[in-house]
């Protein structure tokens, strides 16, 4: 029997932006892991609106479930990164009213959900960016970028040309696989009209609908959890903990001209995400405590987070895997100098996450899905 896995992206999810990929290498590693488990699987990556309400994003997930269900028999498994995990949970909630004509009965095909670095109990970042000041700033940034893309044809082409020169100049200093190089190579080097329109559409979605930001506050997720039904399926979670900012990590990033600024961003996000109140977090089960202790040596502190999502906020169902990683590492944006092409570290947190840890994480996810598939067949 063939099983079907749907990958659901999270906050600021993008698709169709040139050769940039939200899930960087996840499908390849996951398929190899399923092959080792002996499970016949196909994988579908779906698009969602980057900052839209969970209700609308969940509707996209339900539509994807219906599409897969119409094409083939076999159980369906959902894997959601970040807010994609919340989308998955709401999509299969039997009492949810979603913005889609799809028959909710298709949710019965879902056998398991794995959430990856998902803030089930909210994140303090949302309280900041969802504030009276935060929302207008986010809208202004997106709108300003749209104006530049729509009306600034000549300046934009000049900037792209200068960017190409800069990527060649920094190669002289050994910086040939930076985030800047990756963005230029995969998006801007061949900045066709189609790519320009895709980027405008992405930014316009952010400008027009930012409801997701408010919905990720701890108080909003408290209500979400109280009103979202939990069908009898297998729930698993991948838990991440980023390294606390330090002067040593700043020094370690000095070899890359762009990394210090990106590390400064990570440090700011980590500090803001560390301001969680313990009352929002769940009481851990025996299995959850044992898994976290085995991975970290001690239970995470309420301040621990991956730069965006508090570590304890990510616990939902069985802890499938817990690791030291930032929020972007686990979807493949951890940086890898050994593989082909440009694979830069988008958030240089100093977590030490690498290809070996990446493969181990998705191997555990595949094992959990396989285990749930066997239980469903029994």
Buried (B, 14 or more C-beta within 10 A) or exposed (E): EEBBBBBBBBBBBBBEBBEBBBBBBBBEBBBBBBEEBEBEBBBBBBBBBBBBBBBBBBBBBBBBBBBBBEEEEBBBBBBBBBBBBBBBBBBBBEEBEBEBEBEBEBBBBBBBBBBBBBBBBBBBBBBBBBBEEBBEEBBEEBBEBBEBBBEEEEEBEEEBEEBBEBBEEBEEEEBEBBBBBBBBBBBBBEBEEEBBEBBBEBBBBBBEBBBBBBBBBBEBBBEBBEEBEBEEBBBBBBBBBBBBBEEEBBEBBEEBBBBBEBBEBBBEBBBBBBBBEEEBBEEBEEEBBEBBBEBBEEEBBBBBBBBBBBBBBBBBBBBBBBBBBBBBBBBBBBBBEEEEEBBBBBBBBBBEBBBEBBBBBBBBBBBBBBBBBEEBEE
